[in-house]
Amino acid sequence: MRHFGHIAPSARAGLFHREPCEFTADSPARLLAAALGATLYSPATRPRLADDVLKQVGRGVVSMVLCLEDSIDDAEVEGAEENLVRQLTDLHERGADTPLLFIRVREPAQIHDLVRRLGAAGRLLSGFVLPKFTEERGAAFLEALTDTETDTGRRLFAMPVLESPELLHMETRAETLTGIGRVVDKYRERVLALRLGVTDFCSAYGLRRSPDMTAYDVQIVASVIGDVVNVLGRSDGTGFTITGPVWEYFRLGERMFKPQLRRSPFMEQRADELRTALIEHDLDGLLREIELDRANGLMGKTCIHPSHVMPVHALSVVSHEEFSDAQDILRPERGGGGVLRSAYTNKMNEVKPHRAWAERTLQRAEVFGVAKEDVGFVELLTAGMGL
């Protein structure tokens, strides 16, 4: 699989200075963590789940979570498990290409039980999403994952979700973060990425952000994101990939604020209809949040609607200017440091302070590609959406 692999090779050639790389479920963890992109969640109760998965592959989805937790009613769990086993077995028998597939479970015991029930179809799984993750609760999940991996001989990744009230509350936040850090470090090889449960954070205070606001406009949420990145997202080799929070999609309802999408980039590319469509679907706020995610050290994003996927991927492509700066900073002869004017002559590149940024940018370039010099977000989104 590859990002933008659902569009024609000739179209990719016209968009990319360097095309996104190919990867599989067996690729190195470092590559997969960066490649997750827009991870689309789907309730495990969907009666045509196998068809849904294959449909999303055709839309450019490369990672999905099949959810047995908050997206379904407590009374539906048993039926959802049965449906999940049946649908994944169907997918396996078809032999079709699938995205990276994860199951969001409720309890540690479900991990071994589901893998056992899936049998050969378990090969489709890349791992499990672990909810309400704390040190104590998380250790039980990770032990169950490790035991299952040992029993089956198959690599299984964990994606803990950081969403517990202890993490939100100021008086317990530091201790909770430290504990989470201890347990994920112990199981580092199995932790693919950490996910943020912003909906649960808001719930603890009876909040719900509108489509005109990003997670970063809700100060209590923004402070938690900052602290999580501070402790668990460092670029010194101790950190983990942390993914962006879910965007809650509201198509209906009256807007209170002006659209946040500038008209000029769309007018230049004769794509004003695309701009209008994004605004009508309240996706202008999503685009702003994606940019703020990256500015705050997050990579990828949890998504609950297929329309969110391509905006995430289009904004994840590295621009030609970013790529040029990163390459200049990381040239071997620059190992001693120093400062230089960018090739685009519009900024200062200081080698030592910007090195970690450059390394992160080239990692993103590997999986999402580098746009041609005259190609921007509008062209990438339009091609990805098939418009």
N, C-alpha and C positions, 0 to 999 in steps of 0.2 A: 504494500500500500504506500501511498505518498499523498501529501497535501496537494490539492488541485489535480489529483489524478483522475477525477471524474470529467475533466474537460479534455478536449482533443489535443494531442501532442503539438499540432501546428499552432493552436491557440496559446499553449504554454510557451512555446518558442518565441511568440511575439510579445509575451509579458515579462519574461524572466531573463535577467543577466546571468544568473545561476539558478537552475531549476531546483525545487525541493528534492531531497534525496529519497530513495526508496527505503522502507524499513518493514520488518515483520514483527510478530509477537515475540520472536526469539532474539531480537536485536538487543544490544546492551542497554541496561537500565538508564544510563545517562541520556541516551538518545531518545528512549521512549518517554521519559519524563518531560523532555522538551517538546516532544511531538504530540502530546495529548490534545493540545488545541482546545476546541470547544467540545467538552465532554457532555454528550446529550443523555439526559436521564429519561427513563421510561418505566412506568409501573409494570411490574411483572404479571399483572392481571390481564393485560391486553390479549384478547383472544387470537389475534393474528400477529403475535409478537415476532415470529420468525420472518414473516413477510415485511413487517415494519423495519426490522434490522437491515434486511437487504435493500429496501427502498432508501434508507438513509445512506447506505454506502454509495448509491447512485447520486446522492446530493453532496457528497464530499465529507461525510462524517467519518472520522477515523477512531473515535473512542466513544463507547456507550456504557451506561450503568443501568442495569436491570434491577429495579428497586423493590425490595420486600419490606421497607421500613415506612417512613412517614407518608409516602405517596399512596399507601393503601390502608384500608380500615383494619383494625386489629382482628376483626372477625374473618378477614379475607386471607390471612397468612397461609393457612394450610392449602387452600385452593390455589393461591398464587404460587406456592412452591411446586405443586403438581403441574400447573400450567408452564412454569419455567422449565422444569425438567422435560416436559413433552415438547416444548417449542425448541429448546436447544438440541434435543435429540433429532428433531426434524431438520434443523439447520445442518447438523453434522452429517446426516444421511444425504442431504442434497450436495454436499461437498463444495458449497459456494464460498467465495471469499467473504470474510466478515471483518468488521472493525475490531479493535481491542475491546474485549468484553469483560465487564466487571459486574459482580453481584453485590448489592448493598443489603447486608444482612442485619438482623436485630440482635442476635445472640451468638456467642462463640461456637456453640454446638452446631449451629446451622452450617458452618463451613465444611466440616468433615462429612456431615450427613448429606449435603447437596452434592458434593464431589462424588461420594459413594453412589448416590442414586443416578448421577449423570453417566457414570461408567466411561465409555470411550468418548462420549460427547463432552466430557470435562476438558478435553484438549482445546476446546474453543475458549476456555476461560483464561484471562490474563491475571485475574486476582479478585480481591474483594474490597469493598468500601466499608469502613468500620465507623459506625456512628457514635456520637456522644463520647468522643475519645478523651480519656484522662489517663493518668499513669496506671491506676489500679484496674480500671475497666479495659484499657488498651492492652495491658500485659496479657490478660486472658485471651483476647482476640488474637494477638500475635503468636501466642503459644499454640493456639488451635491451628493457625495457619501454618506454622512451622511443622507441627506434627503431621498435618495433612500433606504438606509438601514432601516430607520424608516418606510417608506411606505410599504416595503415588509416583514419586520420582519426577514430578513435574514442577517447574518453577512457577510460583504463585506470588504475586505482588499484593501489598496492602496499600490502601489509600485512606488513612485516618481522616475523619471529619472533626474539626475543632469547632465545637458548638455548645459546649456545656456551660451552665450558669457560673460554675466556679472560675471559668476563664474570663467571663464577662465582668464579674464583680471585682471591684478594685482591691478589696481586702484579701482576696484569695488568688488574684491573677498571677502574681509573680511566682508563688509556690506551685500553682497549677502548671504554668509554663515550664518551670524548671523540671517538674516531674515528667511532663510529656517529653521534654528534651532527653531525659535519661532513658526512657523506654524506647523511643524511636532510634536513639543512637545505638542501643543494644541490638536492635534488629535492623540496623541501617540497610543491609543488603536487600531486605524485603520491602522496605518502604519506598514506593515509587514517587509519591507526592503527598503533600498535606493539603486538604481541602478546607475551606472556610464555610461554616454554616451560618451565614448572616441572617437568614430568616429566623433561626432560633435565637440569635442575639437580640433581634428586634422584639421577638415575642416576649422575652423576659421583662420588657418594659412597656408592653402594649403598643409597640410602634409598628408602622408599616410605611415604607417610603413610597412616594408617588412616582409615576413614570417621568416626572420632570426633575427628579432628584437622583443622585447617585448614592452609593453606599458611603462615599466620602463626605457627603453633605449631612449625614447623620453622625454627629460628633462622637457619640458613645461607641458606635460601630467603627468609625475611623480610628479611634484610639486603640481598640483591640487589634485591628489589622496592623497598625504600626508596631505594637508590642510583639505580636506574633512574628512579624518579619525581623524585628530587632533581635529576638532570641533564637529563632529557628530558620531564618532565611539568610544568614551571613554568607559572604562570598569567600570566606577563609578556609573552605574545605569542611567546615562543620555543619553547614546549612543544608536545607532541603528545598526542592521545588515546592512552591506554595501557589496554589491556583486561585484565580479570581472568584469572587462570590457570584451566586446566581442572580440573574436579572429577572425580576418578576414582570411578566408580560401583561400589559393592559392595553387592549385594542380600543375598548370603548371608554367613554368618560370624557368630560370636557377638559381641555388643557387650561392650566392656570398661567403658564409661562410661555414666552415666545420660543419657537423652535431654536435648537442649539446648533443646527447645521448651517454653516456659512453657505451662501448660494454660489459664490464664485468658483469653487473647484468643480461643481456640477455643471455650471454654465460653460466653463472652458471645455468640458468634455461632452457637451450637448446631452447631459444626463439629468436634466431637471426633473423628468418624470420619476427617476429613481429617487431623487431627493424627496419628492412629494410622497412617494410610497413609504419611505423610511419614516417620515414624520407622521403619516397617517397611522402607522403601526407602532408609534411611540418608540422607534428604534434610535432616534437621535440621542436620547439619554443613554441608551446602551453604548453607542459609539464613544460618547464622552467617558463613560465608566471604564471601557476597555483601555482607553488611553491612560486614565488615572491608575488602573491596575498596574500597567507596566511601569509607570512613573514611580509607583510605590513598591516595586520589587516582586510583583506577582507575574505568573506566566500561565497562559491558558485560562479557561473559565468554565464553570458549571452552567449548563444550559438546560432549559426545560421546554424549549420550542424549537423546531427545526429552522425557523426563520432567523434565529440568533447565530447559527453556526457560521455562515459565510462572513458576516461582519467581523466575528472574532478572528477568523483565518485571514481575511484580507488585511486587517490591521496588524497581524502578526508577521506579515512579509517584511523583510528588512529592505529599507530604501537603499538606492544606490549610494546616496550620500552617507548614510550610516555605515554601510559596508566599507566605503572608502576610508572613512575615519578610523574604523576598527582595524583595518589592515595596516594603516599607517602607524597606529599606536603599537601594534604587536610586531612590527618588523624586528628581526633579530638584532640589527644594529642599534635599535633604540633601547636595548636592555639596561643601559645606564641611566635612563630617564631623560629629562629635558622637556622642552615645550616646542611645538611647531604649529604653523598656520595650516588649517585644513586645506585639502585639495580644492574644496569649494570656496575657499578664501572668505568664509563667513564666521569662523569661530576659532577658538584656541583649543588645541589638543595637547593636554599635559599628560605625558606618558605614564608616569607612575600612578597618579590618582585615577586616571581613566582606564587603566589596564583591566580591572575586573569588569567594567562596563563593556569593554571591547571583547573580552572573552565570552561574555554572556551574549553579546550581539552576534558573534560568529556561530555560537551554538544555535541560536534562533535561525540564522541564515541557512545552516545546514538542513534543518527540517522544514522550514517554510519558504526557503529560497530568497533570492535577491532580485528585486524588481529592476527592470531596465531604467536607464537614466530618465526617460521621459514618461515612465509609467507610474501612476499613483494609485491611491486607494479606490477611486471611482472605477478605473478600468479593471482592477482586480476583482472588485465586488460584482461588477456587471458580468464579467466572464464567469465567475464562480456561481452566480445565480442563473446563468444561461439566458441573460437578457440581451 
